[in-house]
Amino acid sequence: MAALAMPRAALAEEIYDIRWKDLLPADQPVLRNAFRDVIDHDGAPLSSLQPESSGARHEWDGKIVRIPGFVVPLDYAGSGVTTFILVPYAGACIHVPPPPANQLVLVTTEEPYESGGLFEAVSVTGRLGITTVSTELAEVGYSLVADKIELYRS
């Protein structure tokens, strides 16, 4: 009965606003996108140029997080995206090699997201998990079941 008297917000889990560096182990520096504008698209697949990951940050496992990034679509329902890789910079995995797996998040959503394209920044909120997923584009180190996807506002 006491729970019924509590405000709804008091029952909700805390949402942690995180950035890409927060997904890296404490001793790993953020890698710059050194390959921008120098990729031979007729050569080896970009996934073959993905740097090795040094591990994940376990303190975020199972937490509700909000993280900004860019959508790299994998699966669709109609015209909306239902599965995508959230990447830290536009063009990752498509036009430039993917970052390490601990800088990629596999996002699934029940409600298809109508993406505005690869250069549209979004903010995704949902429960983060540590995973190892191999896609045709890259190895991915985190997963997130999206509760909310919206345009990113800095």
C-alpha positions as CSV (number, residue, x, y, z in Angstrom):
1,M,0.0,0.0,0.0
2,A,2.8,2.4,0.8
3,A,4.1,2.0,-2.8
4,L,0.8,3.3,-4.1
5,A,1.1,6.5,-2.2
6,M,4.7,7.2,-3.5
7,P,5.0,9.5,-6.5
8,R,5.5,7.6,-9.8
9,A,8.9,9.2,-10.3
10,A,10.1,7.7,-7.0
11,L,9.4,4.2,-8.3
12,A,11.3,4.7,-11.6
13,E,14.9,3.6,-11.9
14,E,17.6,6.2,-12.2
15,I,18.7,7.1,-15.8
16,Y,22.4,7.5,-16.2
17,D,23.5,9.9,-18.9
18,I,26.7,8.4,-20.3
19,R,29.2,9.2,-23.0
20,W,31.3,6.9,-25.2
21,K,34.3,7.2,-23.0
22,D,32.2,5.8,-20.1
23,L,32.0,2.5,-22.0
24,L,35.8,2.1,-22.1
25,P,37.9,0.5,-19.3
26,A,39.4,3.2,-17.1
27,D,42.9,2.8,-18.5
28,Q,41.9,2.8,-22.2
29,P,42.1,6.2,-24.1
30,V,39.4,7.1,-26.6
31,L,40.6,6.3,-30.1
32,R,40.4,9.0,-32.6
33,N,38.8,8.3,-35.9
34,A,42.1,8.3,-37.7
35,F,40.7,6.7,-40.8
36,R,38.3,9.4,-41.9
37,D,38.4,10.2,-45.6
38,V,41.3,7.7,-46.3
39,I,39.4,4.4,-46.9
40,D,39.6,2.4,-50.1
41,H,36.0,1.2,-50.4
42,D,37.0,-1.3,-53.0
43,G,39.5,-3.0,-50.7
44,A,39.0,-5.4,-47.8
45,P,35.7,-5.1,-45.8
46,L,35.8,-2.3,-43.2
47,S,35.1,-4.8,-40.5
48,S,38.6,-6.3,-41.1
49,L,40.1,-2.9,-39.9
50,Q,38.3,-2.9,-36.6
51,P,40.7,-2.4,-33.7
52,E,40.6,-5.0,-30.9
53,S,38.5,-4.1,-27.9
54,S,40.1,-4.0,-24.5
55,G,37.0,-5.0,-22.5
56,A,33.8,-3.6,-21.2
57,R,32.7,-1.5,-18.2
58,H,30.7,-3.8,-16.0
59,E,29.3,-1.1,-13.7
60,W,26.8,-0.2,-16.5
61,D,25.5,-3.7,-17.0
62,G,21.8,-3.8,-16.3
63,K,21.5,0.0,-15.8
64,I,19.1,2.3,-17.6
65,V,21.3,4.7,-19.6
66,R,20.9,7.5,-22.1
67,I,23.7,7.8,-24.7
68,P,24.0,9.9,-27.9
69,G,25.2,8.5,-31.2
70,F,24.4,7.7,-34.8
71,V,22.3,4.9,-36.2
72,V,23.7,2.3,-38.5
73,P,20.6,0.2,-39.5
74,L,20.6,-3.6,-39.5
75,D,16.9,-4.6,-39.6
76,Y,13.7,-2.8,-40.6
77,A,10.0,-3.2,-40.1
78,G,8.4,-1.3,-43.0
79,S,10.3,1.9,-43.3
80,G,11.4,2.0,-39.6
81,V,14.6,0.6,-38.1
82,T,14.1,-2.1,-35.5
83,T,17.7,-3.2,-34.9
84,F,20.8,-1.0,-35.4
85,I,24.3,-0.4,-34.2
86,L,24.6,2.9,-32.2
87,V,28.0,4.4,-33.1
88,P,30.0,7.3,-31.6
89,Y,30.5,9.2,-34.9
90,A,28.7,9.5,-38.3
91,G,29.8,7.0,-40.9
92,A,31.4,4.4,-38.5
93,C,31.0,0.9,-39.9
94,I,29.8,2.2,-43.3
95,H,32.3,4.8,-44.6
96,V,35.1,4.3,-42.1
97,P,36.3,1.3,-40.1
98,P,34.3,0.5,-37.0
99,P,35.7,1.5,-33.6
100,P,36.5,-1.3,-31.1
101,A,33.6,-3.4,-29.9
102,N,33.4,-1.5,-26.6
103,Q,32.5,1.6,-28.6
104,L,29.5,0.0,-30.3
105,V,26.0,-0.7,-29.0
106,L,23.5,-3.1,-30.6
107,V,20.1,-1.5,-30.1
108,T,16.8,-3.3,-30.5
109,T,13.4,-1.6,-30.3
110,E,9.8,-2.9,-30.5
111,E,8.6,0.4,-32.0
112,P,10.4,0.9,-35.3
113,Y,12.4,4.1,-35.4
114,E,12.0,6.3,-38.5
115,S,15.6,7.3,-39.0
116,G,16.6,10.5,-40.7
117,G,19.7,9.0,-42.1
118,L,23.3,8.1,-41.1
119,F,24.2,11.7,-40.2
120,E,21.3,12.2,-37.8
121,A,22.4,12.3,-34.2
122,V,20.0,10.5,-31.8
123,S,19.8,9.9,-28.0
124,V,18.8,6.4,-27.0
125,T,17.5,5.4,-23.6
126,G,17.2,1.9,-22.3
127,R,18.7,-1.0,-20.4
128,L,22.4,-1.6,-21.3
129,G,23.9,-5.1,-21.3
130,I,27.3,-6.4,-22.0
131,T,27.3,-8.7,-25.0
132,T,29.5,-10.1,-27.7
133,V,27.7,-9.9,-31.0
134,S,29.2,-10.4,-34.4
135,T,27.4,-8.6,-37.2
136,E,28.3,-8.3,-40.9
137,L,29.6,-4.8,-40.1
138,A,31.5,-5.2,-36.9
139,E,32.0,-7.0,-33.5
140,V,29.7,-5.3,-30.9
141,G,30.4,-5.2,-27.2
142,Y,27.2,-3.8,-25.7
143,S,23.4,-4.2,-26.3
144,L,20.6,-2.0,-25.4
145,V,16.8,-2.5,-25.4
146,A,15.5,0.9,-26.3
147,D,12.7,2.5,-24.4
148,K,13.1,5.8,-26.1
149,I,14.9,7.1,-29.2
150,E,14.8,10.8,-30.0
151,L,16.8,13.4,-31.9
152,Y,19.9,14.4,-29.9
153,R,19.9,17.8,-28.4
154,S,23.2,19.0,-27.0
